[in-house]
């Protein structure tokens, strides 16, 4: 119930759904001939959508999360596990394996493999993620297939198919890893929340953020109502809502 409630809330409390809700509310007031309220709500909705679809703002917001942990350029020698968090995959089995696994998951796994080859024989890669509602193949299994295709030995891959979210991934890691240090690979935007979950379980993760999406070096001041910026704002909302949820649960 907790898992489903979290998914439902996060589905609607996003920049675009909230902006559309304001437009619908504004049109409702217009239909009821409440012109002043309609003007205010419709103006608010336009300003709202402009703010969160404007690249300089979206990138600045995303960078504020992604910059919390530096990139792990070199793997420490005292670790035996690299835990790569799940990222989703396509259900079309006619696609090649590199296309079935989504871009986020591919980037995460590639970072895990980069660190793996620095340590080579002394480390195992852990992949995780459940199947979802409509696909019997778990994301962990898809990640395993991709890792095998990229040259990782099967006996160096540990599959955890049960975890549905980061909190459950942390609990699964606790049973396997205990208190020994390990490398945690996930998207830079997700790393802050992931570290909270893993350290709360008494684990000792070494953060290895990847998939940095914020672009602040060359601001796109003339690019208005950008769908890419709106996507970045959605990531920010998702992560901050997750952090608020952690606060509520005392994590």
FIKOLMI-453860 format. One record per residue (C-alpha): x, z, y negated; residue in three letters; residue number from 1. Coordinates in pm, 1 decimal. Last residue first. Layout:
# FIKOLMI-453860
<site xx="X" zz="Z" yy="Y" type="ALA" seq="NUM"/>
...
END
This chain:
# FIKOLMI-453860
<site xx="1477.6" zz="729.3" yy="-825.1" type="UNK" seq="251"/>
<site xx="1206.0" zz="964.9" yy="-945.6" type="UNK" seq="250"/>
<site xx="912.8" zz="750.4" yy="-838.3" type="UNK" seq="249"/>
<site xx="802.9" zz="694.3" yy="-1199.2" type="UNK" seq="248"/>
<site xx="1161.3" zz="623.3" yy="-1301.2" type="UNK" seq="247"/>
<site xx="1196.5" zz="368.8" yy="-1018.8" type="UNK" seq="246"/>
<site xx="875.9" zz="200.8" yy="-1131.8" type="UNK" seq="245"/>
<site xx="1018.6" zz="176.9" yy="-1484.5" type="UNK" seq="244"/>
<site xx="1331.1" zz="13.1" yy="-1341.0" type="UNK" seq="243"/>
<site xx="1117.0" zz="-234.4" yy="-1147.2" type="UNK" seq="242"/>
<site xx="916.3" zz="-317.0" yy="-1459.1" type="UNK" seq="241"/>
<site xx="1248.0" zz="-373.5" yy="-1634.1" type="UNK" seq="240"/>
<site xx="1363.3" zz="-606.5" yy="-1356.4" type="UNK" seq="239"/>
<site xx="1045.9" zz="-814.1" yy="-1344.9" type="UNK" seq="238"/>
<site xx="1023.9" zz="-837.2" yy="-1724.1" type="UNK" seq="237"/>
<site xx="1383.8" zz="-960.1" yy="-1745.7" type="UNK" seq="236"/>
<site xx="1328.5" zz="-1215.5" yy="-1467.6" type="UNK" seq="235"/>
<site xx="1015.8" zz="-1339.5" yy="-1647.4" type="UNK" seq="234"/>
<site xx="1215.9" zz="-1374.4" yy="-1966.7" type="UNK" seq="233"/>
<site xx="1459.2" zz="-1598.0" yy="-1777.7" type="UNK" seq="232"/>
<site xx="1170.9" zz="-1815.3" yy="-1655.2" type="UNK" seq="231"/>
<site xx="1035.6" zz="-1838.9" yy="-2010.3" type="UNK" seq="230"/>
<site xx="1379.8" zz="-1951.6" yy="-2124.7" type="UNK" seq="229"/>
<site xx="1377.2" zz="-2229.5" yy="-1863.2" type="UNK" seq="228"/>
<site xx="1025.1" zz="-2330.1" yy="-1969.9" type="UNK" seq="227"/>
<site xx="1149.3" zz="-2370.1" yy="-2326.8" type="UNK" seq="226"/>
<site xx="892.8" zz="-2318.5" yy="-2602.4" type="UNK" seq="225"/>
<site xx="1134.1" zz="-2425.4" yy="-2879.9" type="UNK" seq="224"/>
<site xx="1484.7" zz="-2566.4" yy="-2835.4" type="UNK" seq="223"/>
<site xx="1626.3" zz="-2584.1" yy="-3189.0" type="UNK" seq="222"/>
<site xx="1827.9" zz="-2260.1" yy="-3172.5" type="UNK" seq="221"/>
<site xx="1988.0" zz="-2335.9" yy="-2836.6" type="UNK" seq="220"/>
<site xx="2259.7" zz="-2068.0" yy="-2849.1" type="UNK" seq="219"/>
<site xx="2600.2" zz="-2184.3" yy="-2717.6" type="UNK" seq="218"/>
<site xx="2791.5" zz="-1883.7" yy="-2581.3" type="UNK" seq="217"/>
<site xx="2484.2" zz="-1679.1" yy="-2493.8" type="UNK" seq="216"/>
<site xx="2381.2" zz="-1834.1" yy="-2162.9" type="UNK" seq="215"/>
<site xx="2219.4" zz="-1582.0" yy="-1929.3" type="UNK" seq="214"/>
<site xx="2190.6" zz="-1703.0" yy="-1568.8" type="UNK" seq="213"/>
<site xx="2457.3" zz="-1507.7" yy="-1379.4" type="UNK" seq="212"/>
<site xx="2410.6" zz="-1581.7" yy="-1008.4" type="UNK" seq="211"/>
<site xx="2656.4" zz="-1311.9" yy="-896.8" type="UNK" seq="210"/>
<site xx="2702.2" zz="-936.1" yy="-909.9" type="UNK" seq="209"/>
<site xx="2949.8" zz="-771.6" yy="-670.2" type="UNK" seq="208"/>
<site xx="2878.7" zz="-399.6" yy="-697.2" type="UNK" seq="207"/>
<site xx="3077.9" zz="-163.3" yy="-471.0" type="UNK" seq="206"/>
<site xx="2815.0" zz="39.9" yy="-288.1" type="UNK" seq="205"/>
<site xx="2864.5" zz="403.6" yy="-188.5" type="UNK" seq="204"/>
<site xx="2541.6" zz="514.2" yy="-18.4" type="UNK" seq="203"/>
<site xx="2361.4" zz="843.5" yy="-74.4" type="UNK" seq="202"/>
<site xx="2012.9" zz="690.5" yy="-56.4" type="UNK" seq="201"/>
<site xx="1982.0" zz="720.2" yy="-434.8" type="UNK" seq="200"/>
<site xx="2310.2" zz="525.8" yy="-461.4" type="UNK" seq="199"/>
<site xx="2147.3" zz="230.9" yy="-286.5" type="UNK" seq="198"/>
<site xx="1824.1" zz="226.9" yy="-486.5" type="UNK" seq="197"/>
<site xx="1989.4" zz="274.3" yy="-825.4" type="UNK" seq="196"/>
<site xx="2252.7" zz="10.7" yy="-741.6" type="UNK" seq="195"/>
<site xx="1975.1" zz="-239.0" yy="-664.7" type="UNK" seq="194"/>
<site xx="1805.7" zz="-175.8" yy="-999.0" type="UNK" seq="193"/>
<site xx="2125.0" zz="-242.2" yy="-1193.0" type="UNK" seq="192"/>
<site xx="2223.2" zz="-536.6" yy="-969.7" type="UNK" seq="191"/>
<site xx="1905.0" zz="-740.1" yy="-1012.8" type="UNK" seq="190"/>
<site xx="2008.2" zz="-937.1" yy="-1321.4" type="UNK" seq="189"/>
<site xx="2355.5" zz="-995.4" yy="-1176.3" type="UNK" seq="188"/>
<site xx="2202.5" zz="-1143.0" yy="-860.8" type="UNK" seq="187"/>
<site xx="2295.7" zz="-960.2" yy="-540.6" type="UNK" seq="186"/>
<site xx="2602.5" zz="-868.6" yy="-339.3" type="UNK" seq="185"/>
<site xx="2681.2" zz="-510.2" yy="-239.7" type="UNK" seq="184"/>
<site xx="3032.9" zz="-450.0" yy="-108.7" type="UNK" seq="183"/>
<site xx="3079.4" zz="-147.0" yy="115.4" type="UNK" seq="182"/>
<site xx="3211.3" zz="208.1" yy="86.9" type="UNK" seq="181"/>
<site xx="3154.8" zz="449.4" yy="378.3" type="UNK" seq="180"/>
<site xx="2866.7" zz="693.1" yy="337.4" type="UNK" seq="179"/>
<site xx="2640.3" zz="569.3" yy="615.2" type="UNK" seq="178"/>
<site xx="2679.2" zz="201.4" yy="696.8" type="UNK" seq="177"/>
<site xx="2408.3" zz="122.3" yy="951.5" type="UNK" seq="176"/>
<site xx="2137.1" zz="379.6" yy="893.1" type="UNK" seq="175"/>
<site xx="2199.8" zz="387.0" yy="518.0" type="UNK" seq="174"/>
<site xx="2190.1" zz="7.0" yy="498.9" type="UNK" seq="173"/>
<site xx="1835.9" zz="3.5" yy="636.9" type="UNK" seq="172"/>
<site xx="1727.6" zz="254.9" yy="371.7" type="UNK" seq="171"/>
<site xx="1889.1" zz="43.7" yy="100.0" type="UNK" seq="170"/>
<site xx="1717.4" zz="-270.6" yy="230.0" type="UNK" seq="169"/>
<site xx="1387.0" zz="-81.8" yy="223.5" type="UNK" seq="168"/>
<site xx="1438.7" zz="-4.7" yy="-145.3" type="UNK" seq="167"/>
<site xx="1544.6" zz="-362.7" yy="-213.0" type="UNK" seq="166"/>
<site xx="1227.8" zz="-516.1" yy="-69.9" type="UNK" seq="165"/>
<site xx="1064.9" zz="-621.1" yy="256.5" type="UNK" seq="164"/>
<site xx="1327.4" zz="-482.9" yy="497.4" type="UNK" seq="163"/>
<site xx="1259.6" zz="-570.8" yy="865.8" type="UNK" seq="162"/>
<site xx="1484.3" zz="-870.3" yy="933.3" type="UNK" seq="161"/>
<site xx="1827.7" zz="-702.9" yy="932.1" type="UNK" seq="160"/>
<site xx="2084.6" zz="-946.0" yy="1071.1" type="UNK" seq="159"/>
<site xx="2451.8" zz="-855.2" yy="1110.4" type="UNK" seq="158"/>
<site xx="2694.7" zz="-1147.2" yy="1092.5" type="UNK" seq="157"/>
<site xx="3056.7" zz="-1120.2" yy="1212.1" type="UNK" seq="156"/>
<site xx="2959.4" zz="-1184.8" yy="1576.0" type="UNK" seq="155"/>
<site xx="2815.3" zz="-1519.6" yy="1468.4" type="UNK" seq="154"/>
<site xx="3141.2" zz="-1633.9" yy="1312.4" type="UNK" seq="153"/>
<site xx="3107.0" zz="-1755.9" yy="953.1" type="UNK" seq="152"/>
<site xx="3174.0" zz="-2128.7" yy="908.9" type="UNK" seq="151"/>
<site xx="2930.0" zz="-2239.5" yy="641.2" type="UNK" seq="150"/>
<site xx="2671.6" zz="-2353.5" yy="897.4" type="UNK" seq="149"/>
<site xx="2687.6" zz="-2005.7" yy="1051.8" type="UNK" seq="148"/>
<site xx="2618.9" zz="-1850.2" yy="710.4" type="UNK" seq="147"/>
<site xx="2325.6" zz="-2086.1" yy="658.4" type="UNK" seq="146"/>
<site xx="2174.8" zz="-1996.6" yy="994.8" type="UNK" seq="145"/>
<site xx="2224.4" zz="-1625.1" yy="924.4" type="UNK" seq="144"/>
<site xx="2058.6" zz="-1661.7" yy="584.4" type="UNK" seq="143"/>
<site xx="1760.1" zz="-1823.9" yy="752.0" type="UNK" seq="142"/>
<site xx="1743.9" zz="-1539.7" yy="1003.6" type="UNK" seq="141"/>
<site xx="1753.1" zz="-1283.2" yy="722.3" type="UNK" seq="140"/>
<site xx="1473.5" zz="-1472.1" yy="547.1" type="UNK" seq="139"/>
<site xx="1253.9" zz="-1416.7" yy="848.4" type="UNK" seq="138"/>
<site xx="1101.9" zz="-1703.7" yy="1043.4" type="UNK" seq="137"/>
<site xx="734.7" zz="-1640.7" yy="1122.5" type="UNK" seq="136"/>
<site xx="632.8" zz="-1791.2" yy="786.6" type="UNK" seq="135"/>
<site xx="291.8" zz="-1724.3" yy="633.5" type="UNK" seq="134"/>
<site xx="289.9" zz="-1366.4" yy="507.0" type="UNK" seq="133"/>
<site xx="652.8" zz="-1286.7" yy="432.3" type="UNK" seq="132"/>
<site xx="929.5" zz="-1321.5" yy="688.9" type="UNK" seq="131"/>
<site xx="1146.7" zz="-1018.7" yy="609.0" type="UNK" seq="130"/>
<site xx="1485.6" zz="-1001.4" yy="437.7" type="UNK" seq="129"/>
<site xx="1840.3" zz="-909.8" yy="526.2" type="UNK" seq="128"/>
<site xx="2192.8" zz="-1042.7" yy="568.5" type="UNK" seq="127"/>
<site xx="2488.8" zz="-816.8" yy="651.7" type="UNK" seq="126"/>
<site xx="2832.6" zz="-980.3" yy="645.9" type="UNK" seq="125"/>
<site xx="3094.3" zz="-811.2" yy="862.4" type="UNK" seq="124"/>
<site xx="3452.6" zz="-731.2" yy="763.2" type="UNK" seq="123"/>
<site xx="3806.1" zz="-697.8" yy="898.3" type="UNK" seq="122"/>
<site xx="3861.0" zz="-1050.1" yy="1027.9" type="UNK" seq="121"/>
<site xx="3848.4" zz="-1218.9" yy="686.1" type="UNK" seq="120"/>
<site xx="3902.2" zz="-984.2" yy="389.2" type="UNK" seq="119"/>
<site xx="3940.5" zz="-1258.3" yy="126.2" type="UNK" seq="118"/>
<site xx="3725.1" zz="-1485.2" yy="342.2" type="UNK" seq="117"/>
<site xx="3442.9" zz="-1230.4" yy="328.1" type="UNK" seq="116"/>
<site xx="3459.2" zz="-1211.2" yy="-51.9" type="UNK" seq="115"/>
<site xx="3390.2" zz="-1582.7" yy="-79.4" type="UNK" seq="114"/>
<site xx="3126.1" zz="-1551.7" yy="194.5" type="UNK" seq="113"/>
<site xx="2938.0" zz="-1285.3" yy="0.0" type="UNK" seq="112"/>
<site xx="2953.1" zz="-1497.5" yy="-313.7" type="UNK" seq="111"/>
<site xx="2820.3" zz="-1796.6" yy="-118.8" type="UNK" seq="110"/>
<site xx="2542.0" zz="-1576.4" yy="21.3" type="UNK" seq="109"/>
<site xx="2427.7" zz="-1475.0" yy="-325.8" type="UNK" seq="108"/>
<site xx="2440.4" zz="-1832.0" yy="-457.9" type="UNK" seq="107"/>
<site xx="2243.7" zz="-1960.7" yy="-156.7" type="UNK" seq="106"/>
<site xx="1981.2" zz="-1686.0" yy="-192.3" type="UNK" seq="105"/>
<site xx="1923.6" zz="-1768.2" yy="-558.9" type="UNK" seq="104"/>
<site xx="1906.9" zz="-2140.9" yy="-489.3" type="UNK" seq="103"/>
<site xx="1641.5" zz="-2114.3" yy="-219.5" type="UNK" seq="102"/>
<site xx="1717.4" zz="-2140.8" yy="151.9" type="UNK" seq="101"/>
<site xx="1541.4" zz="-2445.2" yy="296.0" type="UNK" seq="100"/>
<site xx="1765.6" zz="-2686.4" yy="105.1" type="UNK" seq="99"/>
<site xx="2096.8" zz="-2576.8" yy="261.8" type="UNK" seq="98"/>
<site xx="1923.2" zz="-2560.6" yy="601.5" type="UNK" seq="97"/>
<site xx="1823.9" zz="-2925.8" yy="582.4" type="UNK" seq="96"/>
<site xx="1453.8" zz="-2982.3" yy="510.2" type="UNK" seq="95"/>
<site xx="1212.4" zz="-3065.8" yy="791.0" type="UNK" seq="94"/>
<site xx="1148.2" zz="-2692.3" yy="848.7" type="UNK" seq="93"/>
<site xx="946.2" zz="-2669.2" yy="527.3" type="UNK" seq="92"/>
<site xx="889.5" zz="-2292.4" yy="481.9" type="UNK" seq="91"/>
<site xx="1127.7" zz="-2263.4" yy="186.6" type="UNK" seq="90"/>
<site xx="1346.2" zz="-1954.2" yy="147.0" type="UNK" seq="89"/>
<site xx="1370.4" zz="-1618.8" yy="-27.3" type="UNK" seq="88"/>
<site xx="1643.2" zz="-1413.1" yy="-194.8" type="UNK" seq="87"/>
<site xx="1769.1" zz="-1145.2" yy="42.0" type="UNK" seq="86"/>
<site xx="2046.3" zz="-898.7" yy="-44.0" type="UNK" seq="85"/>
<site xx="2397.9" zz="-969.4" yy="81.4" type="UNK" seq="84"/>
<site xx="2564.4" zz="-656.2" yy="221.8" type="UNK" seq="83"/>
<site xx="2937.8" zz="-700.2" yy="274.1" type="UNK" seq="82"/>
<site xx="3071.1" zz="-455.1" yy="530.6" type="UNK" seq="81"/>
<site xx="3409.7" zz="-326.1" yy="650.1" type="UNK" seq="80"/>
<site xx="3556.7" zz="-213.3" yy="320.5" type="UNK" seq="79"/>
<site xx="3903.0" zz="-69.7" yy="245.9" type="UNK" seq="78"/>
<site xx="4071.3" zz="-388.1" yy="124.4" type="UNK" seq="77"/>
<site xx="3890.9" zz="-419.5" yy="-207.0" type="UNK" seq="76"/>
<site xx="3750.7" zz="-770.2" yy="-266.0" type="UNK" seq="75"/>
<site xx="3885.3" zz="-955.6" yy="-567.0" type="UNK" seq="74"/>
<site xx="3692.9" zz="-1097.7" yy="-863.3" type="UNK" seq="73"/>
<site xx="3406.1" zz="-849.6" yy="-848.5" type="UNK" seq="72"/>
<site xx="3210.3" zz="-963.4" yy="-1154.2" type="UNK" seq="71"/>
<site xx="3145.5" zz="-687.5" yy="-1405.7" type="UNK" seq="70"/>
<site xx="2837.1" zz="-463.3" yy="-1394.9" type="UNK" seq="69"/>
<site xx="2591.2" zz="-394.4" yy="-1678.5" type="UNK" seq="68"/>
<site xx="2634.0" zz="-745.5" yy="-1821.2" type="UNK" seq="67"/>
<site xx="2339.7" zz="-898.0" yy="-1634.6" type="UNK" seq="66"/>
<site xx="2086.4" zz="-661.6" yy="-1790.2" type="UNK" seq="65"/>
<site xx="2164.6" zz="-714.1" yy="-2160.7" type="UNK" seq="64"/>
<site xx="2243.4" zz="-1077.4" yy="-2078.5" type="UNK" seq="63"/>
<site xx="1880.3" zz="-1133.0" yy="-1980.6" type="UNK" seq="62"/>
<site xx="1749.4" zz="-1008.8" yy="-2314.1" type="UNK" seq="61"/>
<site xx="2005.7" zz="-1212.7" yy="-2510.6" type="UNK" seq="60"/>
<site xx="1927.9" zz="-1523.3" yy="-2303.6" type="UNK" seq="59"/>
<site xx="1553.4" zz="-1490.2" yy="-2360.1" type="UNK" seq="58"/>
<site xx="1598.7" zz="-1438.8" yy="-2734.9" type="UNK" seq="57"/>
<site xx="1838.3" zz="-1730.7" yy="-2785.5" type="UNK" seq="56"/>
<site xx="1629.8" zz="-1952.6" yy="-2550.9" type="UNK" seq="55"/>
<site xx="1284.8" zz="-1913.5" yy="-2715.9" type="UNK" seq="54"/>
<site xx="1020.7" zz="-1894.2" yy="-2442.0" type="UNK" seq="53"/>
<site xx="975.1" zz="-1517.5" yy="-2471.7" type="UNK" seq="52"/>
<site xx="940.8" zz="-1514.8" yy="-2849.0" type="UNK" seq="51"/>
<site xx="727.2" zz="-1829.1" yy="-2876.1" type="UNK" seq="50"/>
<site xx="483.9" zz="-1709.9" yy="-2610.4" type="UNK" seq="49"/>
<site xx="429.1" zz="-1381.3" yy="-2794.6" type="UNK" seq="48"/>
<site xx="401.5" zz="-1551.0" yy="-3135.8" type="UNK" seq="47"/>
<site xx="138.2" zz="-1790.5" yy="-2999.3" type="UNK" seq="46"/>
<site xx="-51.1" zz="-1506.0" yy="-2828.7" type="UNK" seq="45"/>
<site xx="-45.7" zz="-1292.6" yy="-3143.3" type="UNK" seq="44"/>
<site xx="-184.1" zz="-1579.0" yy="-3348.7" type="UNK" seq="43"/>
<site xx="-465.6" zz="-1618.8" yy="-3096.2" type="UNK" seq="42"/>
<site xx="-535.8" zz="-1243.7" yy="-3103.5" type="UNK" seq="41"/>
<site xx="-540.6" zz="-1221.9" yy="-3485.3" type="UNK" seq="40"/>
<site xx="-746.5" zz="-1536.5" yy="-3539.9" type="UNK" seq="39"/>
<site xx="-1001.1" zz="-1429.7" yy="-3277.4" type="UNK" seq="38"/>
<site xx="-1030.6" zz="-1081.7" yy="-3428.0" type="UNK" seq="37"/>
<site xx="-1095.4" zz="-1234.2" yy="-3771.0" type="UNK" seq="36"/>
<site xx="-1341.6" zz="-1489.6" yy="-3633.3" type="UNK" seq="35"/>
<site xx="-1568.6" zz="-1263.6" yy="-3434.1" type="UNK" seq="34"/>
<site xx="-1810.1" zz="-1547.4" yy="-3366.8" type="UNK" seq="33"/>
<site xx="-1869.1" zz="-1434.3" yy="-3004.2" type="UNK" seq="32"/>
<site xx="-1713.2" zz="-1761.6" yy="-2885.6" type="UNK" seq="31"/>
<site xx="-1415.4" zz="-1694.3" yy="-3112.2" type="UNK" seq="30"/>
<site xx="-1380.7" zz="-1343.9" yy="-2967.7" type="UNK" seq="29"/>
<site xx="-1376.9" zz="-1494.6" yy="-2617.7" type="UNK" seq="28"/>
<site xx="-1128.1" zz="-1758.1" yy="-2727.6" type="UNK" seq="27"/>
<site xx="-895.3" zz="-1483.7" yy="-2846.1" type="UNK" seq="26"/>
<site xx="-931.7" zz="-1298.6" yy="-2517.1" type="UNK" seq="25"/>
<site xx="-848.6" zz="-1616.1" yy="-2324.6" type="UNK" seq="24"/>
<site xx="-544.9" zz="-1673.3" yy="-2546.9" type="UNK" seq="23"/>
<site xx="-432.0" zz="-1312.9" yy="-2501.5" type="UNK" seq="22"/>
<site xx="-464.0" zz="-1346.2" yy="-2121.8" type="UNK" seq="21"/>
<site xx="-254.5" zz="-1663.9" yy="-2138.5" type="UNK" seq="20"/>
<site xx="23.0" zz="-1473.0" yy="-2313.6" type="UNK" seq="19"/>
<site xx="4.0" zz="-1189.7" yy="-2060.3" type="UNK" seq="18"/>
<site xx="16.5" zz="-1437.9" yy="-1772.0" type="UNK" seq="17"/>
<site xx="317.8" zz="-1615.5" yy="-1933.5" type="UNK" seq="16"/>
<site xx="525.2" zz="-1309.3" yy="-2024.1" type="UNK" seq="15"/>
<site xx="475.6" zz="-1119.7" yy="-1694.8" type="UNK" seq="14"/>
<site xx="256.7" zz="-819.7" yy="-1616.5" type="UNK" seq="13"/>
<site xx="33.4" zz="-1020.5" yy="-1381.3" type="UNK" seq="12"/>
<site xx="249.0" zz="-1068.8" yy="-1072.0" type="UNK" seq="11"/>
<site xx="441.7" zz="-744.4" yy="-1121.8" type="UNK" seq="10"/>
<site xx="120.4" zz="-546.1" yy="-1082.3" type="UNK" seq="9"/>
<site xx="20.8" zz="-728.3" yy="-764.7" type="UNK" seq="8"/>
<site xx="364.8" zz="-697.5" yy="-605.3" type="UNK" seq="7"/>
<site xx="392.4" zz="-324.6" yy="-679.7" type="UNK" seq="6"/>
<site xx="44.5" zz="-261.1" yy="-542.0" type="UNK" seq="5"/>
<site xx="132.1" zz="-451.7" yy="-223.6" type="UNK" seq="4"/>
<site xx="450.2" zz="-247.7" yy="-162.5" type="UNK" seq="3"/>
<site xx="283.6" zz="88.6" yy="-234.4" type="UNK" seq="2"/>
<site xx="0.0" zz="0.0" yy="0.0" type="UNK" seq="1"/>
END
